[in-house]
Amino acid sequence: MQLTLLNWFLAFFPIVVVLVMMLAFHWGGSKAGALGWFVAILLGVIRFGAGPLLIGYAQAKAILLSLDVLYIIWTALLLFHIANEAGAIKMISDSLLSITEDRTIQGLLLGWLLVSFLQGMGGFGVPVAVAAPLLVAVGFNPVQAVIMASVGHGWAVNFGSMAASFQTLIAVTGLPGELLAPDAAILLGLTGILCGMMVAFIAGGWKGLRRTLPLVLLLAVVMGSVQYFLTTSGIWTLGATGGAMAGLLVAIGVLRLRYMRNNHKDLTHPLLVDVPPAAVIEKRSLPIALSGYAVLVVLAFAINLVPPLKGFLGQIKLNLAFPQLSTSLGWVTPMENGRTISIFSHPGAILFYSSLVAYAIYRWKGYIKPGSVKHIMSNVSKGAVKSSLGIVAMVGMAVVMSHSGMTNLLAQGLSQGFGKEFYPVVAPFIGALGAFITGSNNNSNVLFAILQQNTAQMLGLSIPLILGAQTAGASLGSIFAPAKIIVGCSTVGLGSKEGMVMGRILVYGLLTIVFIAGMTVLMGFLQA
Amino acid sequence: MDMNGEITKKDQDDTNSALKRFLKRNRTAIQGFALLLALVMPFLLYVALQNGDSLLALLAFTLITLSMLLIIMA
């Protein structure tokens, strides 16, 4: 397919349709995604030479990618609603309120640190799905909550989810992780400062940001350094988790010291200072309340880091083989196996095990009433059906676009339009575009990493730096992907306001991509 | 319908509003059905394509298309 302005615009058109319907007509993500799916198929067949076989197999590939995400969404919502039914979410929010009365710091604790930690463990929309309702519970409005949770975890996506996206980058480029990790870790670590500042700004305005800036800088340096150390030491699977965990510990230590200095008294149990009387009367324990998430952490580490356990649970896999597919215009998608879903060791399975254990613990301790299963399941399906529809439609659209050569044409247009001097500026935007279309840092790396690698080679640029910009751009680009926004909105009752939320997240998200572009140029100069 | 048996604008409006009422009343069920179709039919489509069964493939793809239409309408 020849790259012309018309072809480039037509390749971009399905995305334009989704954006216009969501932003201008305030359609929900599922409806806009479904319309985008129709437009992508029509353009794919009429203009880009996609045949029925290609369209058909694309649907099967898309459903595997969708199931990979939906497995996590459904089970994350299950764990959340079990914890919520047990009163655990209320207790966690009350406890965080008791650490500090500073609203901006509360926002930072939940919307930056906790959400980054959750991204390290789960990802795929789980952090926003869990943290946004918590932020609402401590008094932020739902729109603020979704924006803070989305922006706050952007820096942690690439090395989060057990570094799935980074592993993909290694796999598709064939380059060693040790070579790719430093530049990506520096770019994401620096962006972490901006994410923290943005969350502080959303939570407390300019005044809040000014007041908490030293704390934000300290925590960003701690998290970025720990992530850099872990990833450059070869332990990239724990990069975001370790960084965020260190950030949480330092934050609690600093806030505890500050509280003691201000109040001149020892806080042996700082988390119980402001717990409401009702909770005290019921004598509910915070460790028990947190047990659901503690089980999740333990199981995630155990299943990912104990090879025999991982091997045992990873025996049954859902996988389909796909033939080579080509358009009549010559765009070829090689023969490949689709997304492999390991039924019993998938992050969704880990969330499901955690949900079962959490339910058993809460039920045993009397935190959950006997007839509550129906109520929990009803809440889960209420939150999950609409977001599932949106994801199925959006991923279907993305796969049709990539298989008919539209996505590649988009990236080619962007890269050929800019020379060696400007390409480092464009690289993170290509990564972000891939994440926006597919809803995932991982899929963006699948789509664009080789293109970025080849372009960097042709232009004589540093390949690890350009690939670092690709994956960092995709990491931050994923925060304003419709698929993720749908999940966030569904958990705080903003099901019909996704377009408005998306418009606001886009502003913050694009600022972070501009920042990454600037840092990429600067690092290019320093490395030259 | 008017005296000549043709469908008037009022008839169309009545039909549209009846359809809207039906969609509103049954939104949850329709969304659930659309999701079921969207999740199951691609596997049927894959099996049909692997076996070269064009009719079954066409049926499966039509049902996927129906699920997308239902998503837009519901």
Interface residues (C-beta under 8 A of the other chain):
Chain A: S30 K31 G33 A34 L35 W37 F38 P52 L53 I55 G56 Y57 Q59 A60 A62 I63 S66 L67 L320 S381 V385 K386 S388 L389 V392 A393 G396
Chain B: T28 Q31 G32 A34 L35 A38 L39 M41 P42 F43 L45 Y46 A48 L49 A57 F61 I64 M68 L69 I71 I72
